[in-house]
Amino acid sequence: MNKNRGVLFVLVGAASFGFTPVFVKTAFANGYSLGQLNIAQMAIAFLFLWGIAIVRRSSFKGINRVSIVRLLVTGAFVGLTSVFYYASIQYLPASLAIILLFQFVWIGMVFEWVFTNIKPTILTLGAIALILTGVFFASDFVGGTIQDVPVIGVVLGLLAAFSYAGFIFFSGKAATTVDPWVRSATMVTGSLILVTILFMGDIPDVPAGGPELWLLAAGVGLFGAVLPPLFFAMGAHQVPDGLANILSSVELPVAIISASLILSEEITVLQWAGILLIIGAIVMNELGSMKLKYRMK
């Protein structure tokens, strides 16, 4: 039962992040800056999560200096992901930005190698090759449009992938016995501290942004800073790391479909083929890895 709940929570957390480009693109179109959006988003998430934690009288059992530091650092990865990802959306179509962000999958495999000394298998290396091939098609390189894409947008998208991989990797390991609401609230505190330091110069402009900014920031905050950390905190530790990666792949089609339907971005058949190749490579690698571990028992 716990595993089934964990699967559902990770699915919801991953899928929710796929809706953030809609609010981000709209905010930029209305003239709001990256700093204004990030500060307002994290402030709303901070007030919401801590408000819920206090109202429901969440338990602070297991909280100590070490766990607080770990949760704040994990939350900083969420903040970095928001900064890099939203910045890349300023330069790139939302569909391409999410494809670059989705490179967190193979980057996460590298993290696992570096931090847990688990060397990638031939199956994993093959999956990485398929993922990169999928990226080649999904980015519409063949169609020629990739040639007009700003390099800085690509770099920012890849940086977002690295920071998101860090969040996925550490979120299932940091203070897992602490109440999920307290964990999420502490993580978003780390995010708020980070974006406040990075965009300190934008703070005077945030209150003057008007109600529209706060409404858009609420949408971004809900789908980008509240639901993903909360549901990952509730479910990531209940499922194997490999299964968590498979489930997280739902974020890609959700983001692409939302960009197509809501933002009217055109997605070609070749791009869809690349997206399916990426998801197929993830499933192939993780299912193969879990089968191998089962045989070794």
Phi, psi and omega in degrees: 000316179299320180295319179296319177296319179299318178300313180298315182297316179295321178300312180296317180298316181290317182296322182298323181295338181291344181270351185298325181302329181299313181287323181294312179300319180295319180296315179295323179296334179267009172089009179276147185273167178299319180294315179302314183296315182293317180295313180297318179300309183290327178295317179295315179298319179299310182295320182294309184293316179291326177298314179296316181299320181286316182298318181274005178053052181299147180283137176259019179296134179092352179280125174215182185300318182294314181294324178297314179298316180297319180290322178295319178294317177299319177295328178297328177296324176296316179298316178298319178300316179299315182298308183292317183294312180294325178295321179294328180293338175294332185252339188238157168299146182302324181296322179285323179299319181289328177295319177293318178301326185288356175291358175300339183295305181285332175294322177298325176296321177294318177302317180299322179294314184290316189268340182240002179060025176267107183289143179294138178277172176300323177299317180295316179298322177295320179296319178299318179298318179293321178298315180294325175295319177298321178298320179304315181281319183294333179278000178063035177298321181297324180287347176093349183289337181295337181294336181267003183279130178297135180299322182299325178295320179294316180299315180296321178296320179290323176297322176298322179296318179296315182290324179291323176298322177296319178296313181300316184294314186273339184295331179274002184236346185267114174049053185292342181272352180282147178310131184305322180293320178291319177302310182296317180296320179292321178296317181291336173297318176299321178296316181297318178300316182297308184291330177295318178294316183292324186241038182303326181292341181270350184303316180299336183272345185295311180298333182276001183292340180090165182298332181298319178300314183291328177292315178293320179296328177295320177295314178296316182296318181297310185275343183250328186239347181255299186294313181300308179298322182296309184287329174292322178296327182278333188238336188300323182281353181264354180233154177298152181304320181297317179293325178298321178294318178299312181296324181295341181293346178296337179301323184296303179297326179298315181293318181294316180295318179295322178295323181287314185282319187266318182266357178060034176277134182279129178244118183281166178299320180296323178294319177298322178298319178295320179296316178295326178294320178298310181297318179298321179295321179297311181298316180301314182294312186289319178294320178296320180294318180293323178295320179296318179296323180295320180293330183282347182283000000 
